Amino acid sequence: MEPIDEEAIDARLFELGAAISDGFGGVGRGITELLLAEIPELRGDEIVEGLLNASVEENVGAMLSLLGLRVPVESIAVPGAAAEYARRLAQRGVSVIPLVRAYRLGHASFLDWSMDQIAAQEKDQAMSQAITRRVMRLSFDYIDRVSEQVVTAYQSERDRWLLTQTAVRASRVRKLLAGDEVDVSALGYRLAQFHVAVIGWVPEPTKAGEGLVRLDRVGQTLATELGCTGRPLFVPFDEAVAWFWLPFGNRPEVRWSRLDIAGIDPTAHVAVGELEQGTDGFRTSHQQAAVARRVALTARPPHRVTLSERIGPIALMCGELDATRAWVRKVLGQLGTDERNNAVLRETLRVFLEHGGSYSTAAETLSLHRNTVQYRLNKAAELLPGPITERRADLELALRACDQLGSAVLAHG
């Protein structure tokens, strides 16, 4: 059998590459889900997982663009999202090993899918074998080249991050949170006091360092507004997320009504732990803030401020949103649908119940006339499956779930 002309392979591979590209949309997400399932170290919040998905899609797109094109391997550059994802992992202290493993698993998944597509679309056996060999060689060349650049980007960022004073502090804080022995005098923060842990984040992309500067300003301003006894402890988690602890000395209470983010930063969000004392409280309050952040990231739309003391069992509901949504609809009936007017009625009923069923107190809290509160409660009662006095505990919890999670637990239509 005569060897197939290389130009014929180029032409056919180019045609197949275009056809394969058109059908690859859902497979990129499948690779992302595979990586998250197989490599626990890559799991994180929706920001970093979104970067992972962008990295997968750009790498796949780059490999597909090589099909049928004789591009020198030396000219291949790492995609922007892939380099940024590597840098973000370095900032979060994730080892380079899971990153390298992700490229191996992703490559294997890409080849499996590509081989199936080639077998389905190329009926000439000789041409199919020739194309398969070309795809194997090109994809291995690509992965070898790009993974080397990604590791370089990771290491450069890791070195830069670790050289800064804040990163050294972050390392000590992580050890302290893990229960390890730490020289706490080097933190510049007194643990033997009352404090509140806060996790702040900026949801939109920012220029290098800008997000942390904004979050540091949020922490400083909150410390001033809430009457803290000193400077907060600020610890960057990555370029868009920071941990901080607000010191309150011997004061065992905080006036949360004075907590205002909208007046400090246009888009930043914060999740706030409860007031705790000492080293154990330092850890406990941070754990509470982390749980509050999970609730905030589940909510649609997310609150600018999520207080741990407000969420209670809502955090447990985030793991079973379908079941929670069904339960909320059962308890609230038509009041549990995602309609604008219903939101006002739910808020009025929630405040009314949380203040012991007092019309006057609810009116004062909501800055409404007492008659307006009574009117809204009557409207809410018409939508409930039963009287307000029945299943009151369930009713209060369902309303709080709606308040914290929004449309994520509401029925539509």
Secondary structure, 3 states (H helix, E strand, C coil): CCCCCHHHHHHHHHHHHHHHHHCCHHHHHHHHHHHHHHCHHHCCCHHHHHHHHHHHHHHHHHHHHHCCCCCCHHHCCCCHHHHHHHHHHHHCCCCHHHHHHHHHHHHHHHHHHHHHHHHHHCCCHHHHHHHHHHHHHHHHHHHHHHHHHHHHHHHHHHHHHHHCHHHHHHHHHHHHHCCCCCCHHHHCCCCCCEEEEEEEECCCCCCCCHHHHHHHHHHHHHHHHCCCCCCCEEEECCCCEEEEEEECCCCCCCCHHHCCCCCCCCCCEEEECCCEEHHHHHHHHHHHHHHHHHHHHHCECCCCEEEHHHHCCHHHHHHHHHHHHHHHHHHHHHHHECCHHHHHHHHHHHHHHHCCCCHHHHHHHHCCCHHHHHHHHHHHHHHCCCCCCCCHHHHHHHHHHHHHHEHHHCECC
